[in-house]
Amino acid sequence: MMELREKYVNVFFTREELTSNEDGKKFYGDIKNCMDTAFKEGKEAGKKEGLKQGEIEGLKKGRIEGLKEGMKAGYIEGKKAKILEIIQNGVSNNMSVETLTQLTGLTEKEVLDIISTL
């Protein structure tokens, strides 16, 4: 930051001009304080803007991930409901456990477990 301050102050005045008398020293001090304050305020504003942008991006990403998880859970629940429906219809139509395993892709034990809950 010192280099930046020196660069802009030295455009108009030499260091000797600013430090050779009391008015020059006061002016130099005022410019230094203004530059320091502006730098600090700019840094704080940039930090706030960065945090805000990060929060927006985080929320966006979270929504997308939540939607993916919800869709996956919905798909799984739908698949379970369909398997249950196939087994219920198969039992009411006197289908064999072997046929139900072929229709659902479940093992014989899994089909029998579901039948026992009906």
Secondary structure, DSSP 8 states (H G I E B T S, - for coil): -HHHHHHHHHHH--HHHHHSSHHHHHHHHHHHHHHHHHHHHHHHHHHHHHHHHHHHHHHHHHHHHHHHHHHHHHHHHHHHHHHHHHHHHHHHTT--HHHHHHHH---HHHHHHHHHH-
